[in-house]
Amino acid sequence: MRTLFPDQRIKAPLTLAARTNLFPLTALGYELWRRRALTLLSGRPFPLQEELNLMLKAQEPVAGMHFLDLGTSTGLYARALLGAGAGRVYALDLSPAMLKVALWKARGYEGFVPLLARAEAIPLPEAWVDGVVVGGSWNEFPQPQVVADEMYRVLKPGGRLWIMFSHRSDSLLQRVLEWTGLRFPALSELMDSLSKSGFKVDGWREGSVGFVTGTKVTTRG
């Protein structure tokens, strides 16, 4: 089979949750779930377009800028950024199946760059992008502090950050899903982690969904 993109994944064990993302059927059905996800998690009508608008607003200015969509899955955030005028979006995921679907859905969008890699080892130079966005994949990263440091590294000074994630709750479902390798941080936990890496952050939550926005500051501590 022809290689669509070079494999830059570090060799490390995958969690069960990560392995399910390697399945073509998971990739094909992903956006059906994402269209309803925040409505189910927040407890109110929360259409996907509202989420995308919040993300774009947090990343302004977008036109002509370069972004990293970390854990892109099928490229929802990447396409929104390119549609708003971004010059280039690096769409990183560890799943070839997800990236194949993302590449197909992004046909016609100039500046879409798929990266087959792990979030713990982003294959981009230091201070390379103007913004980093994460649309739900934060719960899947097994080493979140390493990922936070990597995001800080690839962002330019003053670069902008957006994360949407599933917030910790007392639900039985979350406790079951934790056995698959998923993580459910509290908002304060995530904000503390990002601050430790050097970000100036703000955040809020609605029901079981959390949001964090931030900027890279040039001095840590």
DRENNULO-915154 format. One line per field, with one value per atom (N, C-alpha, C): residue number from 0; chain; atom name; x, y, z. Coordinates in steps of 0.05 Angstrom, whole numbers, plus 5000, padded with zeros to 4 digits. Atoms other than C-alpha are relative to their C-alpha. Example, Ala and Ser with C-alpha at 12.3 -4.5 7.8 and 13.67 -1.06 7.14 Angstrom:
REM residues 2
num	c(0  0  0  1  1  1)
chaine	c(A  A  A  A  A  A)
atome	c(N  CA  C  N  CA  C)
X	c(5018  5246  5018  4984  5273  4985)
Y	c(4976  4910  5024  4976  4979  5022)
Z	c(5000  5156  5000  4999  5143  5014)
//
This chain:
REM residues 221
num	c(0  0  0  1  1  1  2  2  2  3  3  3  4  4  4  5  5  5  6  6  6  7  7  7  8  8  8  9  9  9  10  10  10  11  11  11  12  12  12  13  13  13  14  14  14  15  15  15  16  16  16  17  17  17  18  18  18  19  19  19  20  20  20  21  21  21  22  22  22  23  23  23  24  24  24  25  25  25  26  26  26  27  27  27  28  28  28  29  29  29  30  30  30  31  31  31  32  32  32  33  33  33  34  34  34  35  35  35  36  36  36  37  37  37  38  38  38  39  39  39  40  40  40  41  41  41  42  42  42  43  43  43  44  44  44  45  45  45  46  46  46  47  47  47  48  48  48  49  49  49  50  50  50  51  51  51  52  52  52  53  53  53  54  54  54  55  55  55  56  56  56  57  57  57  58  58  58  59  59  59  60  60  60  61  61  61  62  62  62  63  63  63  64  64  64  65  65  65  66  66  66  67  67  67  68  68  68  69  69  69  70  70  70  71  71  71  72  72  72  73  73  73  74  74  74  75  75  75  76  76  76  77  77  77  78  78  78  79  79  79  80  80  80  81  81  81  82  82  82  83  83  83  84  84  84  85  85  85  86  86  86  87  87  87  88  88  88  89  89  89  90  90  90  91  91  91  92  92  92  93  93  93  94  94  94  95  95  95  96  96  96  97  97  97  98  98  98  99  99  99  100  100  100  101  101  101  102  102  102  103  103  103  104  104  104  105  105  105  106  106  106  107  107  107  108  108  108  109  109  109  110  110  110  111  111  111  112  112  112  113  113  113  114  114  114  115  115  115  116  116  116  117  117  117  118  118  118  119  119  119  120  120  120  121  121  121  122  122  122  123  123  123  124  124  124  125  125  125  126  126  126  127  127  127  128  128  128  129  129  129  130  130  130  131  131  131  132  132  132  133  133  133  134  134  134  135  135  135  136  136  136  137  137  137  138  138  138  139  139  139  140  140  140  141  141  141  142  142  142  143  143  143  144  144  144  145  145  145  146  146  146  147  147  147  148  148  148  149  149  149  150  150  150  151  151  151  152  152  152  153  153  153  154  154  154  155  155  155  156  156  156  157  157  157  158  158  158  159  159  159  160  160  160  161  161  161  162  162  162  163  163  163  164  164  164  165  165  165  166  166  166  167  167  167  168  168  168  169  169  169  170  170  170  171  171  171  172  172  172  173  173  173  174  174  174  175  175  175  176  176  176  177  177  177  178  178  178  179  179  179  180  180  180  181  181  181  182  182  182  183  183  183  184  184  184  185  185  185  186  186  186  187  187  187  188  188  188  189  189  189  190  190  190  191  191  191  192  192  192  193  193  193  194  194  194  195  195  195  196  196  196  197  197  197  198  198  198  199  199  199  200  200  200  201  201  201  202  202  202  203  203  203  204  204  204  205  205  205  206  206  206  207  207  207  208  208  208  209  209  209  210  210  210  211  211  211  212  212  212  213  213  213  214  214  214  215  215  215  216  216  216  217  217  217  218  218  218  219  219  219  220  220  220)
chaine	c(A  A  A  A  A  A  A  A  A  A  A  A  A  A  A  A  A  A  A  A  A  A  A  A  A  A  A  A  A  A  A  A  A  A  A  A  A  A  A  A  A  A  A  A  A  A  A  A  A  A  A  A  A  A  A  A  A  A  A  A  A  A  A  A  A  A  A  A  A  A  A  A  A  A  A  A  A  A  A  A  A  A  A  A  A  A  A  A  A  A  A  A  A  A  A  A  A  A  A  A  A  A  A  A  A  A  A  A  A  A  A  A  A  A  A  A  A  A  A  A  A  A  A  A  A  A  A  A  A  A  A  A  A  A  A  A  A  A  A  A  A  A  A  A  A  A  A  A  A  A  A  A  A  A  A  A  A  A  A  A  A  A  A  A  A  A  A  A  A  A  A  A  A  A  A  A  A  A  A  A  A  A  A  A  A  A  A  A  A  A  A  A  A  A  A  A  A  A  A  A  A  A  A  A  A  A  A  A  A  A  A  A  A  A  A  A  A  A  A  A  A  A  A  A  A  A  A  A  A  A  A  A  A  A  A  A  A  A  A  A  A  A  A  A  A  A  A  A  A  A  A  A  A  A  A  A  A  A  A  A  A  A  A  A  A  A  A  A  A  A  A  A  A  A  A  A  A  A  A  A  A  A  A  A  A  A  A  A  A  A  A  A  A  A  A  A  A  A  A  A  A  A  A  A  A  A  A  A  A  A  A  A  A  A  A  A  A  A  A  A  A  A  A  A  A  A  A  A  A  A  A  A  A  A  A  A  A  A  A  A  A  A  A  A  A  A  A  A  A  A  A  A  A  A  A  A  A  A  A  A  A  A  A  A  A  A  A  A  A  A  A  A  A  A  A  A  A  A  A  A  A  A  A  A  A  A  A  A  A  A  A  A  A  A  A  A  A  A  A  A  A  A  A  A  A  A  A  A  A  A  A  A  A  A  A  A  A  A  A  A  A  A  A  A  A  A  A  A  A  A  A  A  A  A  A  A  A  A  A  A  A  A  A  A  A  A  A  A  A  A  A  A  A  A  A  A  A  A  A  A  A  A  A  A  A  A  A  A  A  A  A  A  A  A  A  A  A  A  A  A  A  A  A  A  A  A  A  A  A  A  A  A  A  A  A  A  A  A  A  A  A  A  A  A  A  A  A  A  A  A  A  A  A  A  A  A  A  A  A  A  A  A  A  A  A  A  A  A  A  A  A  A  A  A  A  A  A  A  A  A  A  A  A  A  A  A  A  A  A  A  A  A  A  A  A  A  A  A  A  A  A  A  A  A  A  A  A  A  A  A  A  A  A  A  A  A  A  A  A  A  A  A  A  A  A  A  A  A  A  A  A  A  A  A  A  A  A  A  A  A  A  A  A  A  A  A  A  A  A  A  A  A  A  A  A  A  A  A  A  A  A  A  A  A  A  A  A  A  A  A  A  A  A  A  A  A  A  A  A  A  A  A  A  A  A  A  A  A  A  A  A  A  A  A  A  A  A  A  A  A  A  A  A)
atome	c(N  CA  C  N  CA  C  N  CA  C  N  CA  C  N  CA  C  N  CA  C  N  CA  C  N  CA  C  N  CA  C  N  CA  C  N  CA  C  N  CA  C  N  CA  C  N  CA  C  N  CA  C  N  CA  C  N  CA  C  N  CA  C  N  CA  C  N  CA  C  N  CA  C  N  CA  C  N  CA  C  N  CA  C  N  CA  C  N  CA  C  N  CA  C  N  CA  C  N  CA  C  N  CA  C  N  CA  C  N  CA  C  N  CA  C  N  CA  C  N  CA  C  N  CA  C  N  CA  C  N  CA  C  N  CA  C  N  CA  C  N  CA  C  N  CA  C  N  CA  C  N  CA  C  N  CA  C  N  CA  C  N  CA  C  N  CA  C  N  CA  C  N  CA  C  N  CA  C  N  CA  C  N  CA  C  N  CA  C  N  CA  C  N  CA  C  N  CA  C  N  CA  C  N  CA  C  N  CA  C  N  CA  C  N  CA  C  N  CA  C  N  CA  C  N  CA  C  N  CA  C  N  CA  C  N  CA  C  N  CA  C  N  CA  C  N  CA  C  N  CA  C  N  CA  C  N  CA  C  N  CA  C  N  CA  C  N  CA  C  N  CA  C  N  CA  C  N  CA  C  N  CA  C  N  CA  C  N  CA  C  N  CA  C  N  CA  C  N  CA  C  N  CA  C  N  CA  C  N  CA  C  N  CA  C  N  CA  C  N  CA  C  N  CA  C  N  CA  C  N  CA  C  N  CA  C  N  CA  C  N  CA  C  N  CA  C  N  CA  C  N  CA  C  N  CA  C  N  CA  C  N  CA  C  N  CA  C  N  CA  C  N  CA  C  N  CA  C  N  CA  C  N  CA  C  N  CA  C  N  CA  C  N  CA  C  N  CA  C  N  CA  C  N  CA  C  N  CA  C  N  CA  C  N  CA  C  N  CA  C  N  CA  C  N  CA  C  N  CA  C  N  CA  C  N  CA  C  N  CA  C  N  CA  C  N  CA  C  N  CA  C  N  CA  C  N  CA  C  N  CA  C  N  CA  C  N  CA  C  N  CA  C  N  CA  C  N  CA  C  N  CA  C  N  CA  C  N  CA  C  N  CA  C  N  CA  C  N  CA  C  N  CA  C  N  CA  C  N  CA  C  N  CA  C  N  CA  C  N  CA  C  N  CA  C  N  CA  C  N  CA  C  N  CA  C  N  CA  C  N  CA  C  N  CA  C  N  CA  C  N  CA  C  N  CA  C  N  CA  C  N  CA  C  N  CA  C  N  CA  C  N  CA  C  N  CA  C  N  CA  C  N  CA  C  N  CA  C  N  CA  C  N  CA  C  N  CA  C  N  CA  C  N  CA  C  N  CA  C  N  CA  C  N  CA  C  N  CA  C  N  CA  C  N  CA  C  N  CA  C  N  CA  C  N  CA  C  N  CA  C  N  CA  C  N  CA  C  N  CA  C  N  CA  C  N  CA  C  N  CA  C  N  CA  C  N  CA  C  N  CA  C  N  CA  C  N  CA  C  N  CA  C  N  CA  C  N  CA  C  N  CA  C  N  CA  C  N  CA  C  N  CA  C  N  CA  C  N  CA  C  N  CA  C  N  CA  C  N  CA  C  N  CA  C  N  CA  C  N  CA  C  N  CA  C  N  CA  C  N  CA  C  N  CA  C  N  CA  C  N  CA  C  N  CA  C  N  CA  C  N  CA  C  N  CA  C  N  CA  C  N  CA  C)
X	c(5017  5000  5018  4984  5026  4998  4999  5048  4991  5010  5008  5016  4985  5052  5021  4979  5118  4992  5006  5111  5022  4982  5143  4993  5008  5113  5023  4981  5157  4991  5007  5159  4993  5010  5116  4974  5025  5060  4975  5025  4990  4979  5022  4932  4978  5023  4868  4984  5015  4833  5014  4985  4889  4998  5001  4886  4973  5026  4812  5000  4999  4829  5015  4986  4871  4981  5019  4808  4987  5013  4781  4971  5028  4709  4998  5000  4726  5004  4994  4754  4976  5023  4694  4976  5023  4644  5006  4992  4683  4984  5013  4649  4970  5027  4580  4997  4999  4598  5006  4991  4632  4977  5022  4570  4981  5018  4532  5014  4985  4588  4996  5001  4585  4971  5027  4509  4996  5002  4514  5016  4982  4572  4992  5005  4548  4972  5027  4474  4983  5016  4450  5005  4994  4444  5027  4973  4517  5009  4993  4524  5030  4971  4592  5009  4991  4593  5006  4994  4590  5027  4973  4651  5021  4980  4688  5003  4999  4670  5016  4985  4697  5029  4972  4761  5013  4990  4770  5004  4998  4757  5025  4977  4810  5026  4976  4860  5005  4997  4850  5026  5007  4882  5007  4996  4877  5012  4992  4888  5030  4971  4957  5017  4984  4979  5003  4995  5006  4992  5011  4974  5007  4998  4982  4974  5024  4919  5009  4987  4943  4979  5021  4905  4977  5019  4869  4976  5021  4828  4994  5007  4791  5002  4993  4813  4978  5021  4752  5011  4989  4792  5018  4982  4843  4984  5016  4789  4988  5011  4757  5021  4979  4823  5007  4993  4839  4977  5023  4768  4999  4999  4780  5025  4978  4843  5027  4973  4900  5018  4981  4962  5008  4992  4980  4991  5007  4955  5013  4988  4997  4980  5020  4946  5013  4985  4979  4981  5014  4951  5017  4985  4978  4987  5015  4926  5001  5000  4938  4971  5028  4863  4987  5011  4843  5012  4987  4894  4991  5010  4870  4972  5026  4799  5003  4995  4825  5010  4989  4864  4978  5022  4803  4981  5019  4758  5012  4987  4810  5008  4994  4815  4989  5008  4812  5009  4989  4841  5030  4971  4910  5011  4987  4958  4994  5005  4934  5024  4976  4996  4996  5004  4983  5027  4977  5033  4993  5004  5034  5020  4981  5065  4985  5011  5054  5002  5000  5036  5023  4977  5093  5026  4975  5144  4991  5010  5118  5023  4978  5161  5001  4998  5164  5023  4979  5220  4989  5007  5220  4988  5012  5176  4992  5007  5145  4972  5028  5070  4989  5013  5025  4979  5021  4973  5000  5005  4959  4972  5028  4889  4998  5005  4866  4970  5029  4795  4991  5010  4779  5021  4980  4843  5016  4984  4873  4995  5006  4838  5014  4987  4876  5030  4971  4947  5010  4991  4982  5020  4980  5036  4994  5009  5000  5021  4980  5057  5021  4982  5104  4988  5014  5052  4999  5001  5044  5027  4974  5119  5006  4996  5120  4984  5016  5063  5014  4986  5102  5025  4976  5165  4994  5005  5133  4985  5014  5093  5020  4984  5122  4993  5006  5127  4974  5026  5057  4980  5018  5028  4976  5026  4957  4993  5007  4929  4970  5028  4860  4998  5005  4839  4971  5026  4771  5004  4995  4768  4976  5021  4722  5009  4993  4722  4994  5004  4728  4972  5025  4662  4999  5003  4637  4985  5016  4604  5014  4990  4611  5013  4988  4625  5029  4972  4687  5018  4983  4713  5006  4996  4703  5020  4983  4736  5029  4972  4797  5015  4987  4812  5011  4990  4822  5023  4978  4875  4992  5009  4832  5004  4996  4845  4979  5021  4794  5009  4990  4829  4978  5016  4794  5011  4991  4798  5025  4978  4844  5026  4977  4890  5013  4990  4897  5013  4989  4908  5026  4975  4962  5022  4980  4997  5010  4992  4997  5015  4985  5020  5028  4973  5078  5018  4984  5099  5007  4994  5098  4978  5023  5029  4986  5019  4985  4973  5024  4917  4975  5027  4843  4983  5017  4788  4973  5027  4716  4989  5012  4670  4970  5029  4599  4994  5005  4575  5025  4976  4626  5020  4981  4662  5015  4984  4720  5014  4986  4755  5023  4978  4823  5011  4987  4852  5026  4975  4923  5018  4978  4985  5026  4973  5058  5014  4984  5097  5030  4972  5172  5017  4985  5193  4982  5015  5171  5003  4998  5157  4983)
Y	c(4976  5000  5025  4975  5069  5015  4985  5110  5028  4973  5174  5021  4982  5204  4984  5015  5184  4994  5008  5147  5012  4987  5190  4994  5008  5155  4989  5012  5142  4972  5027  5069  4999  5001  5064  4984  5015  5019  5017  4986  5040  4990  5007  5041  4986  5012  5002  5022  4978  5069  5009  4991  5089  4979  5021  5022  5000  5000  5030  5022  4979  5093  4991  5010  5051  4986  5015  5017  5019  4984  5044  5007  4994  5038  5023  4978  5083  5027  4975  5135  5009  4993  5132  5010  4991  5141  5023  4980  5193  5025  4974  5256  4997  5004  5226  5004  4997  5223  5029  4973  5292  5020  4981  5327  5001  5002  5305  5001  5005  5300  5022  4979  5368  5005  5000  5367  4980  5021  5302  5006  4994  5325  5024  4975  5395  5001  4999  5381  5022  4980  5434  4997  5001  5441  5014  4989  5452  4990  5010  5445  5002  5001  5430  5028  4974  5498  5019  4983  5533  4995  5008  5494  5011  4990  5511  5030  4970  5585  5009  4994  5586  4996  5006  5553  5021  4980  5602  5027  4975  5662  5000  5002  5637  5001  5001  5631  5025  4976  5699  5014  5002  5723  4973  5025  5662  5003  4998  5687  5002  5001  5670  4987  5011  5638  4969  5028  5568  4987  5013  5519  4971  5029  5450  4991  5013  5409  4973  5023  5359  4979  5020  5294  5007  4988  5317  4981  5020  5252  5004  4998  5266  5029  4974  5339  5021  4981  5377  5028  4974  5433  5010  4993  5433  5013  4990  5444  5027  4974  5500  5022  4980  5536  5007  4995  5529  5015  4985  5552  5028  4973  5614  5015  4986  5630  4994  5008  5595  4993  5006  5589  4971  5028  5519  4989  5015  5468  4973  5026  5410  4983  5017  5355  4975  5022  5306  4979  5022  5238  4975  5025  5170  4978  5021  5133  5005  4997  5122  5000  5000  5107  5027  4973  5174  5020  4981  5211  4996  5005  5177  5013  4987  5200  5031  4971  5270  5010  4991  5275  5000  5001  5254  5024  4978  5305  5027  4974  5360  5005  4995  5352  5027  4973  5421  5021  4980  5455  5001  4997  5481  5005  4995  5480  4979  5022  5415  4981  5017  5376  4978  5022  5307  4991  5010  5283  4975  5025  5210  4999  4997  5219  4999  4999  5218  5028  4973  5281  5004  4998  5266  5006  4994  5277  5013  4985  5330  5004  4997  5328  5027  4972  5404  5014  4985  5453  5017  4981  5499  5026  4974  5561  5001  5004  5538  5009  4994  5551  5023  4977  5609  4991  5009  5566  4969  5028  5496  4996  5006  5467  4970  5028  5402  4996  5003  5379  4974  5024  5325  4978  5021  5284  5001  4998  5309  4977  5022  5253  4974  5024  5202  5000  4998  5227  4987  5013  5180  5016  4984  5231  5029  4973  5298  5022  4979  5337  5002  5001  5315  5014  4987  5337  5030  4972  5404  5013  4989  5416  5000  5000  5396  5022  4978  5445  5027  4975  5500  5003  4999  5482  5009  4994  5486  5026  4975  5549  5023  4975  5617  5015  4983  5667  5015  4987  5694  4982  5018  5634  4991  5004  5614  4970  5027  5550  4997  5007  5518  4970  5028  5453  4996  5010  5420  4972  5026  5359  4991  5011  5313  5003  4993  5337  4977  5021  5291  5002  5002  5268  4974  5024  5214  4978  5019  5174  4973  5027  5099  4996  5002  5106  5009  4991  5147  4980  5019  5097  4975  5023  5041  5008  4991  5081  5004  4997  5095  4974  5026  5020  4997  5001  5031  5019  4982  5084  5029  4972  5147  5013  4984  5202  5022  4979  5252  5020  4981  5311  5020  4977  5366  5025  4975  5436  5011  4988  5459  4984  5017  5399  5007  4994  5414  5028  4973  5488  5002  5000  5475  4987  5013  5428  5018  4981  5479  5024  4978  5534  4992  5011  5490  5000  5000  5485  5028  4973  5561  5015  4987  5578  5019  4984  5635  4991  5014  5601  5011  4995  5612  4976  5023  5560  5002  5002  5543  4972  5025  5483  5003  5002  5466  4970  5028  5401  4984  5017  5347  5007  4992  5386  5025  4978  5433  5013  4985  5487  5015  4984  5520  5015  4983  5578  5010  4991  5604  5012  4989  5638  4991  5007  5620  5025  4978  5666  4993  5005  5674  4993  5007  5664  4982  5019  5605  5006  4998  5602  5023)
Z	c(5000  5000  5000  5001  4983  5026  4976  5043  4995  5004  5048  5015  4984  5101  5015  4986  5135  5029  4973  5201  5018  4982  5255  5029  4973  5315  5017  4981  5375  5007  4993  5395  5029  4972  5458  5000  4999  5481  4997  5003  5462  5020  4983  5510  4983  5015  5492  4986  5012  5479  4974  5023  5431  4977  5021  5395  4985  5014  5380  4978  5020  5341  4975  5024  5293  4981  5017  5266  4980  5021  5200  5007  4993  5226  5021  4980  5286  4986  5015  5238  4984  5017  5192  5016  4983  5249  5019  4980  5288  5000  5001  5264  5006  4991  5276  5030  4971  5350  5007  4992  5351  4996  5005  5323  5024  4977  5387  5026  4976  5437  5021  4980  5471  5010  4990  5475  5022  4980  5513  5025  4977  5557  5016  4986  5573  5012  4990  5586  4988  5014  5538  4970  5029  5462  4994  5004  5441  4973  5027  5365  4995  5007  5335  4990  5011  5299  5022  4978  5366  5012  4991  5389  4982  5020  5325  5001  4998  5332  5024  4976  5403  4996  5006  5380  4982  5018  5323  5013  4986  5367  5019  4982  5417  4985  5016  5360  4983  5017  5328  5006  5028  5285  4988  5013  5241  4972  5028  5170  4997  5006  5144  5021  4978  5209  4997  5001  5220  5027  4976  5270  5001  4995  5300  5012  4990  5308  5012  4986  5361  5007  4998  5360  4982  5019  5298  4995  5008  5289  4971  5028  5224  4990  5010  5219  5003  4997  5244  5005  4994  5275  4978  5021  5219  4977  5022  5166  5008  4992  5207  4999  5000  5214  4971  5029  5139  4987  5011  5122  5009  4990  5164  4990  5013  5124  5010  4990  5161  4977  5021  5119  4999  4998  5143  5026  4975  5193  4999  4996  5216  5016  4988  5231  5010  4988  5279  5013  4987  5299  4999  4999  5318  4983  5015  5276  4970  5029  5202  4989  5009  5195  5002  4996  5224  4980  5019  5181  4971  5027  5118  4995  5002  5132  5000  4999  5151  4974  5026  5086  4979  5019  5046  5004  4994  5081  4995  5004  5073  4971  5028  4998  4991  5009  4966  5019  4981  5028  4997  5001  5014  5028  4974  5073  5020  4982  5104  5000  4999  5128  5020  4981  5159  5012  4986  5211  5015  4986  5234  5023  4978  5303  5026  4973  5378  5011  4989  5417  5019  4982  5465  4985  5016  5408  4974  5023  5360  4980  5019  5296  4986  5010  5288  5016  4987  5304  5023  4978  5365  4989  5007  5360  4971  5028  5294  4993  5007  5299  5017  4986  5319  5020  4982  5354  5000  4997  5380  5010  4992  5385  5005  4992  5418  5003  5000  5405  5012  4987  5456  5004  4998  5448  5025  4975  5513  5019  4982  5550  4993  5009  5509  5004  4998  5522  5026  4975  5572  5016  4986  5589  4996  5006  5592  5005  4995  5623  4978  5023  5568  4976  5022  5517  5004  4995  5551  4995  5005  5548  4970  5029  5474  4987  5012  5458  5005  4994  5493  4982  5016  5454  4971  5029  5384  4996  5003  5398  4999  5000  5381  5026  4977  5438  4995  5004  5449  4985  5014  5412  5017  4987  5429  5002  4994  5459  5004  4995  5458  5005  4994  5491  5008  4991  5496  5010  4988  5541  5016  4983  5580  5029  4973  5652  5019  4981  5712  5013  4986  5742  5017  4984  5789  4986  5015  5734  4999  5003  5730  4973  5027  5656  4999  5000  5668  5014  4986  5718  4983  5018  5667  4978  5022  5612  5008  4990  5655  4997  5004  5649  4972  5028  5574  4995  5003  5586  4998  5001  5581  5027  4976  5632  5000  4997  5659  5021  4981  5691  5009  4992  5731  4987  5012  5703  5014  4985  5759  4995  5005  5747  4974  5027  5673  4999  5001  5684  5015  4985  5736  4984  5017  5688  4978  5021  5632  5011  4987  5679  5006  4994  5700  4975  5025  5626  4991  5008  5619  4987  5012  5594  5020  4985  5619  4991  5008  5620  5014  4989  5632  4992  5007  5633  5012  4990  5645  4993  5006  5643  4998  5003  5623  5003  4995  5653  5002  5000  5638  4978  5021  5584  5011  4991  5599  4977  5021  5559  5013  4990  5568  4976  5020  5529  5014  4989  5538  4980  5017  5511  5012  4992  5513  5010  4989  5558  4996  5007  5546  5025  4976  5618  5017  4984  5661  5030  4971  5735  5011)
//
